[in-house]
Amino acid sequence: MTEHHRETRAVHVPFPQPTGRALNVPLFQGGVFAFDDAEEMAAAFDGPPAMAGQGEGDGNTGDGNARGAFLYSRLANPTVRALEDAVADLEGGVGALAAGSGMGAINTVLRALLRTGDHVIAQRCLYGGTHTTLRELTERWGVEVTYVSGDDPGEVRAALRPTTRILYLETIANPTTQVIDLPALIAAAPGVVSVVDNTFATPLLCRPIEYGADVVVHSATKYLGGHADVLAGVAVFADTGLLREVWDSGTELGATADPFAAWLVLRGMATLSLRMERHCSNAQTLADCLSAHPAVTAVHYPGLPSHPNHEIGRRILSGSGGVLSFELAGGRTAGRTFIESVRLASLAASLGDVKTLVMHPASTSHRKLDAATLAAAGIGEGTVRIAVGIEHPEDIWSDLEQALTKAG
Ligand SMILES: Cc1ncc(COP(=O)(O)O)c(C=O)c1O
């Protein structure tokens, strides 16, 4: 065969197709997969390749690429599939869809399952982005939403309508750290698709599918990734029918995860159990220290016996999480001084990072709200949220203590 020109060789670079076993999940950054014959390619066009939980004959033989069916990475990619299968396995689901962010996963699920006229029952205290999505679905799509406190299954039963399609909950809510009685709330809405945001708990502290949830969503940007260096989301499904329904519409929406993001989340997940142990033990130590500090009027952490959902937490969580919030006696001014005085911790909006992050909603994300509106959202003027990192607890506490002294 004549040798191709340099211009062609620069495009068609030979690369090894390893026969050995890679120790780690390889990064298939490519967006497109090639085929040897038309029949194989036609089969790939017919539907998604190997989805976890689908038996042989559906294309899943466990190697993730039976029949060479990866076609185009918006539809499926081997690295992304490894993440989907890993999170589905930890959550006890049949399969998953990875998205470009937590909001990508949440929107993919809601937009795939809801139709005009459908009714949603949602917990009042939800991540702000989810609230915004529900409001938009109400205004633009004619979806109706009833908000419930999440403290009483009777409220869910009373809100049910023939058109109720989704019950939307968060395992540990933000920033109040409310822990809901998942089994009781889900059981109160039989026949309704229950969607649970398990970002704060991770599958190591709680597996909502064990309590009857149909879909579990994650911002993998947080604890799953764990290092604040990646944006990703995952939706896990308890049955293949729902997975297929959401997959069909999600791959059209195009919110699917980038392979490198999936690879970073997988790398982070290898240390998830160690990090969660440390996040939880550090948060418990700080909750105890803060509870004894004179500048602090209340501490909200499910690991404290004083927390209203402490008993529920003991029942459904195997650890109280890495996020706590507390109230400063000095209100809005004290909150602002506190977040501007920390030195080891960072003033930052996220959570689930190895580093400790602090937030004061009343002077940042919720600055436009007056005291009454803040209170309705479960936030005080002096509420500070701490997403506790994995540093040595004494170093975090001495930083918080000096900031508390300044905040008075
Ligand atoms: C509980 C929860 N769900 C979903 C999201 C959205 O995730 P992402 O920022 O990855 O889109 C967040 C983000 O903070 C969150 O805290």
The ligand as an SDF file (V2000), in Angstrom:
LIG
                    3D

 16 16  0  0  0  0  0  0  0  0999 V2000
  -29.0990   19.6630   46.4620 C   0  0  0  0  0  0  0  0  0  0  0  0
  -28.6360   20.1580   45.1270 C   0  0  0  0  0  0  0  0  0  0  0  0
  -29.1720   19.6600   44.0100 N   0  0  0  0  0  0  0  0  0  0  0  0
  -28.8030   20.0790   42.7870 C   0  0  0  0  0  0  0  0  0  0  0  0
  -27.8540   21.0720   42.6350 C   0  0  0  0  0  0  0  0  0  0  0  0
  -27.4720   21.5250   41.2550 C   0  0  0  0  0  0  0  0  0  0  0  0
  -26.2690   20.9520   40.8900 O   0  0  0  0  0  0  0  0  0  0  0  0
  -25.2730   21.5560   39.7710 P   0  0  0  0  0  0  0  0  0  0  0  0
  -24.7230   22.8290   40.3380 O   0  0  0  0  0  0  0  0  0  0  0  0
  -24.2660   20.4710   39.5810 O   0  0  0  0  0  0  0  0  0  0  0  0
  -26.0930   21.8200   38.5630 O   0  0  0  0  0  0  0  0  0  0  0  0
  -27.2470   21.6300   43.7700 C   0  0  0  0  0  0  0  0  0  0  0  0
  -26.2400   22.6750   43.6290 C   0  0  0  0  0  0  0  0  0  0  0  0
  -25.8130   23.2970   44.5750 O   0  0  0  0  0  0  0  0  0  0  0  0
  -27.6540   21.1620   45.0540 C   0  0  0  0  0  0  0  0  0  0  0  0
  -27.1190   21.6740   46.1700 O   0  0  0  0  0  0  0  0  0  0  0  0
  1  2  1  0
  2  3  1  0
  2 15  2  0
  3  4  2  0
  4  5  1  0
  5  6  1  0
  5 12  2  0
  6  7  1  0
  7  8  1  0
  8  9  2  0
  8 10  1  0
  8 11  1  0
 12 13  1  0
 12 15  1  0
 13 14  2  0
 15 16  1  0
M  END
$$$$
